[in-house]
Amino acid sequence: MKISSTHEEHSSLLNGTKMFFPEGIIGFEDHKDYGIVNEKSKEPFLWLQSQKDPEINFIIIDPLEFKPDYKPVLAELDKSALQISDIDECLCYVIVCVPQGSDRISANLLAPLMVNKQKNICRQVVLQEQDYSVQHLVLDEMLKKIEDKNVSSFTQTK
């Protein structure tokens, strides 16, 4: 199952685009309109910024950047709210937590942000009966991905 396309496609698709969360984000239900801010120097991380209060913003990332086997399964209620029939109609992001003074950057894989690609209707879904963490360590996975890529390219050149 393919959840999303490449990071470059996401950036060009979403940078500066207004995103609408009819129900808000958990804990920020009064903030429904957001925009994506993409700073090239910070990629693959993006910012999801409230249009109502720019001080409200979240660091987000495409989970496939660090967990290529991430495959959330949406409930019918979530598909209906997103106005989709299949998850392939969505982009997927997760909220990242960066503790001050720590390299223990984590991502909430249990409650991804799903974006209807056509309508920019968004919803934070809480995955049911799926074995994902709210504090999945991102850097460990990214380093593993880089190491795997380096090993793969080294073995191909032999």
Secondary structure, DSSP 8 states (H G I E B T S, - for coil): ------HHHHHHHHBT-EEE-TT-BTTBTT--EEEEE--GGGTT-EEEEESS-TT-EEEEE-GGGT-TT------HHHHHHHT-SSGGGEEEEEEEE--TT-S--EE-SSS-EEEETTT-BEEE---SS----SSEEHHHHHHHHHHHHHHHHHHHH-
